Amino acid sequence: MIDVIVVGGGPTGLTLACELRLHGVRVVVLERLTEPTGQSRGRGLHARSVELMDQRGLLDRFLAVSEKFQAGGLFGGIVKPWPDRLDTAHPYGLATPQPVTERLLEERARELGAEIRRGCEVTGLSQADEGDGVTVELADGTHLRSRYVVGCDGGRSTVRKRLGVGFPGEPAKVETLLGDMEVTEDPATVAAVVEEVRRTQLRFGAIPDVDGHEGVYRIIVPAEGVSEDRTSAPTLDEFTRRLRAVAGTDFGAHSPRWLSRFGDATRQAERYRVGRVLLAGDAAHIHPPTGGQGLNLGVQDAFNLGWKLAAAVAGWAPEGLLDSYHTERHPVGARVLDNTRAQITLLGTDPGATALRELFSKLMDFEEVNRYVTGMITAVEVRYDFGEGHELLGRRLRDVKLKRGRLYELMHGGRGLLLDRTGRLSVAGWADRVDHVVDVSEELDVPAVLLRPDGHVAWAGEDQGELLSRLPRWFGAAAA
Ligand SMILES: Cc1cc2nc3c(=O)[nH]c(=O)nc-3n(C[C@H](O)[C@H](O)[C@H](O)COP(=O)(O)OP(=O)(O)OC[C@H]3O[C@@H](n4cnc5c(N)ncnc54)[C@H](O)[C@@H]3O)c2cc1C
């Protein structure tokens, strides 16, 4: 039997497939589309996702095709300098168009042995009375069985709907048109119009040479109302009408590469797990794209879930490990939803919102506020609640230099890691799940740290007894 069916081959599903394959899990990704759309919705990776790619040895592939950027205070359209002392060895984002991210992740998933079946739409699923598995139904009427299913099938997730999981939140109040196209207007005039309109309307923009395509603009303009069905793409005629209404000119827009619309609906799944079925990425949460967090959040969900699900498949998962996916990631998702709600308020055009934005902009001139906001958007500040203990507990650890190499180079295999400067500790009994490296980092002021496969600190200290009491919580029982 297949171990895990991942429904949806977007950034979340592909990342999850990579993580599962690191542990030898038999994984099949079912993707409805026969070909990628090529639509560049997510435009980049924030610092925490950059770290994750480094932890899995993928960063060089991303660096080869991406520009680094350092836009601090990526909040509510308020641009500030990058803050000092952000807690990361990768203090930058990567401008990587979403189709490129998906291509790199798909390549990696296939290299690792994931099976990706395109043109396969999941229409139903059942786990009733099937103690050891789940059956999914495909649009062609065939069925597939697996031990677990993860719905990474986007905001309109069929998996979530079939599970009957609630998706509370707010419906879209505004809608925005988005697309890549050519224009006849000269670049200086386009830039001047954009500057003028953005004084009062921040949901407007025209980015030249988008994703390296010379002469192609990414144009964003508010739609007239909120459509019932956002799956239908706008026409070029609707687009140019809105441009004339908002900016007084349509720039002579023509030859669209693709046109799309998105709303500001904000919703989160009530539960991320029902029995043997889990939800991740947009299937679990949707929110406006302000701050560019959605793709990152999904990739980070997958990193949290992958090793836990692999442990469940392998049979060594301790009690509660799989449920900790919901316990840890649901609050992180809820905080992102809240920060996008705050950003949407700041983007308003009424006098109150304008005054609030000006005040917020001044506050962000304080280094500490800028660092806080940037840490929040880039997700380097995420800390899971592992209870009382060392200040590092629950945080993910930044990359640090070691006497031999660096920390993240030790994490490519996705296993647990004890980094030990004392040389006195031992993970005997867990050596099949946890690596033990005796080394010293000048940058890390702690005798030893135990890292989970996702890089979060499970324990810090120097006492073997304490370590032994911590290992089972994350890595199960010691081998005989
Ligand atoms: C305008 C815009 C700008 C954005 N900008 C950013 C940004 O700068 N940074 C950022 O991080 N995020 C951004 N986002 C959000 C980002 O695009 C999404 O959060 C991200 O694509 C979510 O990835 P996912 O894999 O969870 O879902 P998706 O990318 O939606 O992938 C789901 C996949 O599942 C497939 N699928 C759906 N139903 C089925 C089914 N029944 N059976 C089989 N397959 C199915 C779909 O075809 C799709 O390939 C933006 C979004 C928009 C709209």
The ligand as an SDF file (V2000), in Angstrom:
LIG
                    3D

 53 58  0  0  0  0  0  0  0  0999 V2000
   -1.7070   37.5760   -5.9280 C   0  0  0  0  0  0  0  0  0  0  0  0
   -1.0240   36.6610   -4.9940 C   0  0  0  0  0  0  0  0  0  0  0  0
    0.2560   36.9690   -4.5840 C   0  0  0  0  0  0  0  0  0  0  0  0
    0.9020   36.1380   -3.6830 C   0  0  0  0  0  0  0  0  0  0  0  0
    2.1470   36.4800   -3.2830 N   0  0  0  0  0  0  0  0  0  0  0  0
    2.7780   35.6940   -2.3950 C   0  0  0  0  0  0  0  0  0  0  0  0
    4.1140   35.9810   -1.9890 C   0  0  0  0  0  0  0  0  0  0  0  0
    4.7290   36.9410   -2.4470 O   0  0  0  0  0  0  0  0  0  0  0  0
    4.7030   35.1580   -1.1050 N   0  0  0  0  0  0  0  0  0  0  0  0
    4.0600   34.0770   -0.6040 C   0  0  0  0  0  0  0  0  0  0  0  0
    4.6440   33.3700    0.2370 O   0  0  0  0  0  0  0  0  0  0  0  0
    2.8100   33.7500   -0.9940 N   0  0  0  0  0  0  0  0  0  0  0  0
    2.1620   34.5260   -1.8680 C   0  0  0  0  0  0  0  0  0  0  0  0
    0.9150   34.1980   -2.2800 N   0  0  0  0  0  0  0  0  0  0  0  0
    0.2610   33.0000   -1.7360 C   0  0  0  0  0  0  0  0  0  0  0  0
    0.7520   31.7210   -2.4100 C   0  0  0  0  0  0  0  0  0  0  0  0
    0.5910   31.7870   -3.8080 O   0  0  0  0  0  0  0  0  0  0  0  0
   -0.0270   30.5330   -1.8410 C   0  0  0  0  0  0  0  0  0  0  0  0
   -0.0710   30.6530   -0.4420 O   0  0  0  0  0  0  0  0  0  0  0  0
    0.6280   29.2110   -2.2140 C   0  0  0  0  0  0  0  0  0  0  0  0
    0.4790   28.9570   -3.5970 O   0  0  0  0  0  0  0  0  0  0  0  0
    0.0170   28.0680   -1.4170 C   0  0  0  0  0  0  0  0  0  0  0  0
    0.6310   26.8670   -1.8010 O   0  0  0  0  0  0  0  0  0  0  0  0
   -0.1410   25.4970   -1.6290 P   0  0  0  0  0  0  0  0  0  0  0  0
    0.7640   24.4580   -2.2000 O   0  0  0  0  0  0  0  0  0  0  0  0
   -0.6120   25.3590   -0.2420 O   0  0  0  0  0  0  0  0  0  0  0  0
   -1.4550   25.6420   -2.5300 O   0  0  0  0  0  0  0  0  0  0  0  0
   -1.5570   25.8890   -4.1020 P   0  0  0  0  0  0  0  0  0  0  0  0
   -0.3940   26.6370   -4.6150 O   0  0  0  0  0  0  0  0  0  0  0  0
   -2.9150   26.4260   -4.3440 O   0  0  0  0  0  0  0  0  0  0  0  0
   -1.4510   24.4210   -4.7060 O   0  0  0  0  0  0  0  0  0  0  0  0
   -2.5230   23.5130   -4.6080 C   0  0  0  0  0  0  0  0  0  0  0  0
   -2.3910   22.5080   -5.7340 C   0  0  0  0  0  0  0  0  0  0  0  0
   -3.3970   21.5290   -5.5720 O   0  0  0  0  0  0  0  0  0  0  0  0
   -3.9690   21.2300   -6.8300 C   0  0  0  0  0  0  0  0  0  0  0  0
   -5.3260   20.7430   -6.5650 N   0  0  0  0  0  0  0  0  0  0  0  0
   -6.3920   21.4490   -6.1430 C   0  0  0  0  0  0  0  0  0  0  0  0
   -7.4620   20.6510   -5.9760 N   0  0  0  0  0  0  0  0  0  0  0  0
   -7.0580   19.4070   -6.2960 C   0  0  0  0  0  0  0  0  0  0  0  0
   -7.7110   18.1430   -6.3200 C   0  0  0  0  0  0  0  0  0  0  0  0
   -8.9980   18.0070   -5.9630 N   0  0  0  0  0  0  0  0  0  0  0  0
   -7.0080   17.0500   -6.7130 N   0  0  0  0  0  0  0  0  0  0  0  0
   -5.6900   17.1610   -7.0520 C   0  0  0  0  0  0  0  0  0  0  0  0
   -5.0250   18.3520   -7.0740 N   0  0  0  0  0  0  0  0  0  0  0  0
   -5.7070   19.4450   -6.6830 C   0  0  0  0  0  0  0  0  0  0  0  0
   -3.9220   22.5540   -7.5660 C   0  0  0  0  0  0  0  0  0  0  0  0
   -3.9790   22.3550   -8.9660 O   0  0  0  0  0  0  0  0  0  0  0  0
   -2.5960   23.1200   -7.1080 C   0  0  0  0  0  0  0  0  0  0  0  0
   -1.5290   22.7430   -7.9460 O   0  0  0  0  0  0  0  0  0  0  0  0
    0.2500   34.9870   -3.1890 C   0  0  0  0  0  0  0  0  0  0  0  0
   -1.0390   34.6770   -3.6250 C   0  0  0  0  0  0  0  0  0  0  0  0
   -1.6740   35.5030   -4.5110 C   0  0  0  0  0  0  0  0  0  0  0  0
   -3.0540   35.1690   -4.9660 C   0  0  0  0  0  0  0  0  0  0  0  0
  1  2  1  0
  2  3  1  0
  2 52  2  0
  3  4  2  0
  4  5  1  0
  4 50  1  0
  5  6  2  0
  6  7  1  0
  6 13  1  0
  7  8  2  0
  7  9  1  0
  9 10  1  0
 10 11  2  0
 10 12  1  0
 12 13  2  0
 13 14  1  0
 14 15  1  0
 14 50  1  0
 15 16  1  0
 16 17  1  0
 16 18  1  0
 18 19  1  0
 18 20  1  0
 20 21  1  0
 20 22  1  0
 22 23  1  0
 23 24  1  0
 24 25  2  0
 24 26  1  0
 24 27  1  0
 27 28  1  0
 28 29  2  0
 28 30  1  0
 28 31  1  0
 31 32  1  0
 32 33  1  0
 33 34  1  0
 33 48  1  0
 34 35  1  0
 35 36  1  0
 35 46  1  0
 36 37  1  0
 36 45  1  0
 37 38  2  0
 38 39  1  0
 39 40  1  0
 39 45  2  0
 40 41  1  0
 40 42  2  0
 42 43  1  0
 43 44  2  0
 44 45  1  0
 46 47  1  0
 46 48  1  0
 48 49  1  0
 50 51  2  0
 51 52  1  0
 52 53  1  0
M  END
$$$$
